Amino acid sequence: MNVTLMDYFPILESILELPEEIQALVVERVAGNSFTDLYGLRASCKTMNALAERSRVNHFYDVLSVPMRLNMPPELFKTCYAERNPSTLYMKGVQFFFTFNLQEEGLAFMKLATDERYECAVYTYTMTRKLFWGDEEYFARFTRESVDRIGKLVRSLKWTWGMSHNYEFLAKRDEFI
């Protein structure tokens, strides 16, 4: 019995029939959906692997979704940052603001990620502006669904809040959460 790759990935055959520009969009969306799915897609065939090698795909990774057991290569992180990847901009913003106490720079990075509609950044940027300066301008960007998702995420990560954060954040932590 001959089993081909198409037997395991029947939709792949349909994708491969699309124009290359559409195939590239599929790969970008998969990259934004799941790091694991992207690597599965890359392993599915040479065409998908070649499309995933394009540098633009790195813009769509959510580096926060990379499983902790996998060590993300520093080169990949640098490439994602160079491509203005929203999750890396967000991480840099949080680090600058809450760890290094570089509020202006940190807020600028978080705003870049917020403008890309990166959900964690929207929440963090909005709550930071509200709690530190009383600004409620960005609350309109929240949908009911995103509030539910973000609330669950924040509560599930509550144990990490406070690790290497500045004193000013620690004083407002309960409001933030």
ABEGO torsion letter per residue (X at the ends): XBBBAAAABAAAAAAAABBAAAAAAAAAAAAAABAAAAAAAAAABAAAAAAAABAAAAAABBAAABBAABBBBAAAAAAAAAAGBAAAAAAAAAAAAAAAGBAAAAAAAAAAAAAAGBAAAAAAAAAAAAAAAGBAAAAAABBAAAAAAAAAAAAAAAAABGBGBBAAAAAAAAAAX
